[in-house]
Amino acid sequence: MKGPFRILLKLSGEAFGEAGGGFSQERLARIASEISGLSQTEIAIVVGGGNIIRGGKSGWLDRVEADTLGMLATIINAIALRSYLEREGRKVIVQSAIDTEFTSRISPREARSALHDGAIVLFAGGTGSPFVTTDTAAALRAASIDADLLAKGSDIAGVYTADPDLDPEAELLSEITYDDYLEHRYLAMDQVAVEICRENSIPIEVFDFRVPGALARLAAGERVGTRIAG
């Protein structure tokens, strides 16, 4: 018998605060409130670290060092989010691809068990390797926990035919196939992540997490952004 709807939510670091500006307590409180309200949905989260450092885009560090700092930044974000979620009364575990005294090791088996028991699982540390995006980490974690949907919440409404900041005629797509996404090399989601989801038949929803209630609507079965599927 199929259990509750299971979402792997990928949250960009910018959801926690401005790039390079650390945390916004207001944003953390809002994120925790929206996530904790999904009591009928099993939810795991992969966090980015862009509010602290943009990893390979830092421009002032060796790529390996920059990506290492980026992975550590995701652990900081996960611990901060755990604190806010626990204030909302939710049980939370943090698993990290990088060993620390403050987190557990990545274990899909334990993650699935925790989700089944009503806990929220936070995945940090990316994949534990440089040159790999947190989008790809999200796709890998989604496959490992048998997620029904990978939801990427960022600051864009979905997948556009062109960069809407540069092209006023760019159109927001409501739905697109994995193959079309990869063929056109859209930038809303890492290409490798989309390939992993295609191989594992995991639909992706790219949506604007800043819209109040968007996550709850998504959990209820609504479309709130662009659906990437077969």
C-alpha positions as CSV (number, residue, x, y, z in Angstrom):
1,M,0.0,0.0,0.0
2,K,1.4,3.4,-1.0
3,G,2.2,5.7,1.8
4,P,2.0,9.5,2.1
5,F,3.2,11.7,-0.8
6,R,6.9,12.2,-0.4
7,I,8.7,15.3,-1.6
8,L,12.4,16.0,-1.9
9,L,12.6,19.8,-1.7
10,K,15.7,21.5,-3.0
11,L,16.1,24.9,-1.4
12,S,18.6,27.4,-2.8
13,G,20.9,29.1,-0.2
14,E,19.4,32.4,-1.2
15,A,16.1,31.3,0.4
16,F,17.9,31.7,3.7
17,G,19.2,35.2,3.0
18,E,20.9,37.5,0.5
19,A,23.9,36.1,-1.4
20,G,27.0,36.7,0.7
21,G,24.8,38.1,3.5
22,G,24.3,35.1,5.7
23,F,20.9,34.6,7.3
24,S,17.6,36.4,7.5
25,Q,15.7,35.4,10.6
26,E,12.5,36.4,9.0
27,R,13.1,34.1,6.0
28,L,14.2,31.2,8.2
29,A,11.0,31.5,10.3
30,R,8.8,31.6,7.1
31,I,10.6,28.6,5.6
32,A,10.1,26.6,8.8
33,S,6.5,27.6,9.1
34,E,5.6,26.6,5.6
35,I,7.5,23.3,5.8
36,S,6.3,22.3,9.3
37,G,2.7,22.8,8.2
38,L,2.9,19.9,5.7
39,S,1.9,17.3,8.4
40,Q,0.3,14.9,5.8
41,T,3.4,15.0,3.5
42,E,6.7,13.3,4.0
43,I,9.4,15.9,3.2
44,A,13.1,15.7,2.9
45,I,15.2,18.8,2.0
46,V,18.5,19.4,0.3
47,V,19.8,22.8,1.1
48,G,22.2,25.0,-0.9
49,G,24.8,27.4,0.5
50,G,24.6,30.4,-1.8
51,N,23.7,32.8,1.0
52,I,27.2,32.2,2.4
53,I,29.3,31.4,-0.6
54,R,28.6,30.5,-4.2
55,G,31.2,27.7,-4.4
56,G,32.6,27.5,-8.0
57,K,31.4,31.0,-8.7
58,S,33.3,32.7,-5.9
59,G,36.1,33.7,-8.3
60,W,38.7,34.2,-5.6
61,L,39.4,30.6,-4.6
62,D,40.7,27.4,-6.2
63,R,37.6,25.5,-7.4
64,V,38.1,22.6,-5.1
65,E,38.5,24.8,-2.1
66,A,35.5,27.0,-3.1
67,D,33.3,23.9,-3.5
68,T,34.5,22.6,-0.1
69,L,33.5,25.8,1.5
70,G,30.1,25.6,-0.3
71,M,29.5,22.2,1.0
72,L,30.3,23.3,4.5
73,A,27.9,26.3,4.0
74,T,25.1,23.8,3.4
75,I,25.7,22.2,6.7
76,I,25.5,25.6,8.5
77,N,22.2,26.2,6.7
78,A,20.8,22.8,7.6
79,I,21.7,23.2,11.3
80,A,20.0,26.7,11.3
81,L,16.9,25.3,9.6
82,R,16.7,22.4,12.0
83,S,16.6,24.8,14.9
84,Y,13.7,26.7,13.4
85,L,11.8,23.6,12.5
86,E,12.2,22.2,16.0
87,R,10.7,25.4,17.3
88,E,7.7,24.6,15.2
89,G,7.4,21.3,17.0
90,R,8.8,19.0,14.3
91,K,11.3,16.2,14.7
92,V,14.3,16.8,12.4
93,I,17.4,14.8,11.5
94,V,20.3,16.2,9.6
95,Q,22.3,13.8,7.4
96,S,25.5,15.1,5.8
97,A,27.8,13.8,3.0
98,I,30.7,15.3,5.1
99,D,31.2,13.8,8.5
100,T,30.8,16.3,11.4
101,E,30.0,15.9,15.1
102,F,26.8,17.8,14.5
103,T,25.2,15.6,11.8
104,S,24.6,12.0,10.9
105,R,26.0,10.2,8.0
106,I,24.0,9.9,4.8
107,S,21.8,6.8,5.1
108,P,18.9,6.4,2.7
109,R,17.6,3.5,4.8
110,E,17.5,5.6,8.0
111,A,16.2,8.6,6.0
112,R,13.2,6.6,4.7
113,S,12.5,5.2,8.1
114,A,12.6,8.7,9.7
115,L,10.3,10.1,7.0
116,H,7.9,7.2,7.6
117,D,7.8,8.1,11.3
118,G,6.9,11.7,10.5
119,A,10.4,13.4,10.9
120,I,11.8,15.9,8.4
121,V,15.1,14.9,6.9
122,L,17.6,17.5,6.0
123,F,20.4,16.5,3.6
124,A,23.6,18.6,3.8
125,G,27.1,18.5,2.4
126,G,26.1,18.2,-1.2
127,T,27.5,15.0,-2.6
128,G,30.7,15.3,-0.6
129,S,32.7,15.9,-3.7
130,P,33.7,19.1,-5.6
131,F,32.5,20.0,-9.1
132,V,29.0,18.7,-8.3
133,T,26.0,21.0,-7.8
134,T,23.5,20.7,-5.0
135,D,20.9,20.2,-7.8
136,T,22.6,16.9,-8.5
137,A,22.8,16.1,-4.8
138,A,19.0,16.7,-4.7
139,A,18.3,14.3,-7.6
140,L,20.5,11.6,-6.0
141,R,18.8,12.0,-2.6
142,A,15.3,12.0,-4.3
143,A,16.1,8.7,-6.0
144,S,17.6,7.2,-2.8
145,I,14.5,7.9,-0.7
146,D,12.0,7.0,-3.5
147,A,10.6,10.5,-3.6
148,D,7.4,11.1,-5.6
149,L,8.5,14.5,-6.6
150,L,11.7,16.7,-6.7
151,A,10.6,20.3,-6.0
152,K,13.1,22.9,-6.7
153,G,12.2,26.1,-4.8
154,S,14.2,29.2,-5.8
155,D,13.6,32.8,-6.8
156,I,12.3,32.1,-10.3
157,A,8.7,31.1,-11.3
158,G,9.8,28.1,-13.4
159,V,11.5,27.3,-16.7
160,Y,11.5,30.1,-19.3
161,T,12.2,29.9,-23.0
162,A,14.9,32.5,-22.4
163,D,16.3,34.5,-19.6
164,P,13.4,36.7,-18.5
165,D,15.8,39.3,-17.2
166,L,17.3,39.7,-20.6
167,D,14.5,38.9,-23.0
168,P,11.1,40.5,-22.3
169,E,9.4,38.0,-24.7
170,A,10.6,35.0,-22.7
171,E,7.7,32.6,-22.0
172,L,7.1,30.6,-18.8
173,L,6.6,26.9,-19.7
174,S,4.0,25.1,-17.7
175,E,5.3,21.6,-18.6
176,I,8.3,20.2,-20.5
177,T,9.7,16.7,-21.0
178,Y,13.0,15.6,-19.7
179,D,14.3,15.2,-23.2
180,D,13.2,18.7,-24.3
181,Y,14.7,20.3,-21.3
182,L,18.1,18.5,-21.9
183,E,18.0,19.2,-25.6
184,H,17.4,23.0,-25.1
185,R,19.9,23.1,-22.2
186,Y,17.7,25.2,-20.0
187,L,19.4,26.6,-16.9
188,A,16.7,26.4,-14.2
189,M,18.0,22.9,-13.1
190,D,21.3,21.3,-13.5
191,Q,21.5,19.0,-16.6
192,V,22.9,16.0,-14.7
193,A,20.2,16.3,-12.1
194,V,17.5,16.2,-14.8
195,E,19.2,13.1,-16.3
196,I,19.1,11.4,-12.9
197,C,15.4,12.1,-12.5
198,R,14.7,10.9,-16.0
199,E,16.5,7.6,-15.3
200,N,14.5,7.2,-12.1
201,S,11.1,8.6,-13.4
202,I,11.0,11.3,-10.8
203,P,9.1,14.4,-11.9
204,I,10.5,17.8,-11.1
205,E,8.7,21.0,-10.3
206,V,10.6,24.2,-10.6
207,F,8.8,27.0,-8.7
208,D,9.2,30.3,-6.9
209,F,9.4,29.4,-3.2
210,R,9.0,33.1,-2.2
211,V,5.2,32.8,-3.2
212,P,3.3,32.3,0.1
213,G,1.6,28.9,0.2
214,A,3.2,27.6,-3.0
215,L,4.7,24.6,-1.3
216,A,1.4,23.6,0.4
217,R,-0.4,23.9,-3.0
218,L,2.3,21.7,-4.5
219,A,1.9,19.1,-1.8
220,A,-1.8,19.1,-2.4
221,G,-1.3,18.2,-6.1
222,E,-1.4,21.6,-7.7
223,R,1.0,22.8,-10.3
224,V,2.8,25.9,-9.1
225,G,5.7,26.3,-11.6
226,T,7.1,24.3,-14.4
227,R,6.7,20.5,-14.4
228,I,9.6,18.5,-15.9
229,A,8.5,14.9,-16.5
230,G,8.5,12.1,-19.1
